[in-house]
């Protein structure tokens, strides 16, 4: 069976693959991811809602007992949410990437122990391996943290909806301004992801060449030839050329990410400044209470963060799913290369080998 043909994995297929992998290993991890998304919205919202309750109680002239009761209940709720968030974040950050990378490494080791030498040493398999190992660099790589990425995306979407509802209650125009800025920012992020995706294969090849040169330079068998024919300067020159090319490609990816971040910062300054100016106008004209002004003022700043978070999380999730396709494509290469006639003549042997 050829190793040159690449299987297609849909985004949904990759999400289900990652979720099932973590669920089978440790269901608590996915539960904590969901809890982390919920309390990640609840904690900041309660924090910005407390000042409104304090100001509204003061302006309404409530009794001290009513004031202590209302503020005390919010403080207890905030403490409970913070405790849940601390526990959920601990499990999420410690388990998600570790479970994924260990499972993939275990699968690779098992395949290599049982794989036909012809398949193991084939150029097609080596080419897939370069991209897959790049995606499996550590337990912090995007492809190893898809449940966490989904949790972050869910948290940002929920925050967007909750805070957007608060802002819309004041004036829909503010939401329109924020949505337009989000669209512009998404274009910048899309360009950055396109550069990363288009250069991924070439960067993998360059990393493979660097690794090969490093490996060969350590082998004692070639030391005599290097000294006899004075090849040291030649090898160093080749290494520097490959390293320079690799650095240039990595700098292009980094430059795209930096431009997207600068675009986000500039748009945040414009949209937040315009929104705050509009709120001050409503307050000075008596169209908004002081408590509502404090709440919406804080909500706009946080809303911009949720909006940017959606774009960043979605972009990171797309990258993670693309890299997971490289990993699955590498892991799904058949370990046997048996011609079709032989498979028909030896069905029992082939079946036993597959079971093994």
N, C-alpha and C positions, 0 to 999 in steps of 0.2 A: 504494500500500500504506500502510495506516495506521501511524502511529508511536505510537499510544496503547496498543496491545496489548503487554504485557510478556511476554517469553519466560521460561520456567521453567528454571532451571539447578540441578541437584541438587548436593549436596556432592561426591559422587564425580566428577561431570562437571567441576566447578571444579578439583578436585585434579588430575585428569588433564590438564586444559587448562594449568594452571600448570607441571606437571612436564614436559609435552611442549615448552612454550615454552622452558624453561631447557635441556632436553636438546638441542634443535636449535641453540640459541645457543652453549652451552658445556657439554658433558657432565661435565667435571671439577667443575663447581659442585655437581651432585647427588651425585657420588661423595664430595666433601669434606663434604657435609651428612651423609651416612651415616657417614663416618669420625668426624666431629665428635660424633655421637650416641654412638658406641661408646667413644671415648676419653674423652668427657665423663663416662662412668660409671666407666671403668677408673682414671683418675687419682685421684679422691677415694677409691675403694675401696682401692687400693694404699696410699694415704697413711694410712688408718685401720688397715690390716692390719699395717703395719710395726711399730707399738708392741707389738702382740700377739706378734709373732715375737721381738722383743727381750726382752720380759718372760718369755715361755715359755722362751727359751734361757737366760736368767739363772737362773730358778727350777729349770730342769733341770740346770744345772751343766755345760753343753757345753764343749768345748775352744775355745780362742781361734780356731783355724783354722775350725772349724765355724760359730762365731758370725760371723766376718768373711765367710765364704762365703754364708751364708743372708741376712744383712743386705745384703751387697754386691750380690747378685743382684736383690734387691727394689729397691735404689737404681738399678741400671742399667735395670730395667724401668720404673721411675717416670720416669727421664730420657727414655727412648725414647717413652713415652706423652705426656709433656709436649711433646716436639718435634713429634710427629704432631698433637697438639691445636693447637699454635700455628699450624702451617701450614694445617690444615683450617679453623680459625676465621678466619684471614686471608682465605682464598678465599671462604668462606661470607659473611662480613660485607661484603666489598668487591663481590661479584658479584651476589648474589641480587636485591636490590632494584633495582640499576642495570639489569640485563638486562630485568627486567619493565617498569619505567617507560619505558625507551627504546623497547621494542617497542610498547607501547601508544601512546606519543606519535607514533611513526612511522606506526602504523595510522590514528590520528586525522587526521594531516596528509594522508595519501594519500586518505582518504575525503572530506575537505573539499575537496580539489582537484578531485575528480571527482563530487561530489554535486550533484544537482539543487537549484537555489536554493529551490524550494518546500519541499523536505524540510529543507534546512539552516536555513531561517528559521521552520519550523513550531513551534508552542508545545510539542507533544509531544516533539520532539527536544531543544528547549532545556531542558525539565524533566528529561529523562534526563541531559542534559549536566551539570546542576547537581550531581546525585548522583555521577555518574561522576568529574567533576573533583575533587570533594571526596575521593573514594577514591584519586585519583592525585595527591595533594598533593606527595609527594616519594618518593624511593626508600626511605624508612623507613616508609611507610604500611603497615598490615597486609596489604592486598590485594597489595602488591608483594613480600611476603616469605613467601609460603605455604610454599615449600620449607624455609625456615629455621624457620618455626613447626612444621612436621612433624618436623623434626630435633629441635627442643626437646621436642616431645611424646614422640617415640620415646625420647630420652635419659631423660626423667623416668619413663617406663613401665619401661624396663630397670633404672634405678636403684631403682624401687619393688620390682621383682621380686627383684633381687639382695640389697638390704638387708632386704627383708621375709623372705627365706629365712634370713638370719642371725638376725633377731629371733625368728622362729617357733621356731628351734632352742632358744631359751631358754624362752619361754612364749607360747602363742597368744593369751592374754588381752591382751597388749600391742598386738597387731595389731588386735584388736577395738576397743580404745579409740581407736586412731588412725583406723580406718575410720569410726567414728561421727562423730568430729570433722571428717573430710573431707566427709561427707555434709552436715553443717550448713554448712560453708564453701561447698560447691557451691551451696546454696540462695541464699546471699548473693551469690555471683557471678552466678547466673542472674537475680536481680532487677536487678543492675547492668546486665547485658547487655540485659535487656528494656527498661529505660529508654533505653539508647542506641539500640536498634533502633526503638522506637516514636517517638522524636523525630528520627530521622535525616532524614526527608523534610522536616519542618518546619524543621529547622536548615539544610538545603540551600536551602530557599526564602529564608530570612532572609539567608543568605550571598550568594545571588544578588541580592537587593535592595540589600545593601550595596555589592556590586561595581558594580551598575548606577548607583547614586547617585554613587559615586566616579568612574565613567567619564563620566557626564553633566556632572558639575561641572567636568571638565577640558576640555570641548568649547568652543572659541571661539564657535561658532555661536549658543549660547544665552546668552552673556555679556551681550549687549545687553538681552535681555528680563529677565534677572535684575536688572540695575541699574535698568532703566526702571520695572519694577513692584515693586522692592524685595522680591524673592523669596528673598534670601539667608537671612533669618531663618527663613522657612518651610522651606527645604531643610534647614537645620541642625536644625530641630525634627524633621522627618521622619527624618533620619539618626540622631539621638539616640534616637528611639522604636524604630526598627528595631534599632539597636545594643543598646539595653536588653533588648529581647525576645530577641535572639540570645544575649546574655550570660546571661540567666536560664536558657535552655535548656541552654547549655553547663555552667552551674553545677549543674544537676540531674544531668547525666551525671557530672560530677566528684564530686558528693556521693555518688552511688551507688557509684562506684569506691572512694572513701575509706572508706565504711561496710564494704564487702567486705574491704578491707585491714585495718581495725581489728578486724573479726570474726576474720580469720585470725590476727592477732597475739594476741588474747585466747585463742583456742582452742589455739594453739601453747603458750602459757604453762601452760595447764591440763593438756594431754595430756603435754607433756614433763616437767612437774613430777611427775605421777603415775607416769609410766614410770620416771623416775630413782629415785624413792622405792622402787619395787618392786625395781629392780636392787640398790640398797643393801641392802635386806632379804635378798635371795638371797645376796649376798656375805657379809654378817655371819653368816648361818646356815650357811655352808659349802656351799651348793648351787651355787656358781659359782667358777671359778678367777679369779685376778686378771687374767690375760691375756684371758680371755673377757669379764670385766667391762669392761675398757678398750675392747675391740672393740665390744661391744653398746652400751655407753654412747655411743660416737661414732656408731654406726649409727643409734640412735634419733633423735639430733639431725639427722643427714643425711636419715633416712627422712621426717621431717616436711617437710623441704625438697623432697624428691622428690614427696611427696603434694601439697603446695601447688603445686608446679610442674606436675603433671598437670592440676590444676583450672584454673590460670591459663593454661597453654598451650592446653588444650582450649577454654576460653572465648575466648581470643584468636584461635584458629583458626576458630571459628564466626563471629566478627565478620569476619575476613578473607575467608572464603568468601562471606559475605553481601555484603560490599562488592565482591568480584570479580564477583558476579552483576550489580551495578549497572554495572560497567565493561563487561562482556560484552554486557549489554542495550543499552548505548549504541553499542558497536562493531558490533553485528550489525544495526543499522537499515539497510535497503537504501538505496543511494545514488540509485536512480532511482524516480520516481513516474510510471509509465506505465500508463494505463488498460488493462484486459484486452483490449478489442477491438483497440487499437493493437498490443498485444503479439502478437496472433494474426495481424495483417496484416503486421507487420514482424519476423518471427522472426529473420531473418538479421542485421538491424541491431541488434536487442536482444542477440543472441549476441555480436556483435563488441564492443558496449559493455561487456558483462559481462567479456569477456576483457581489455579495456583497463583 
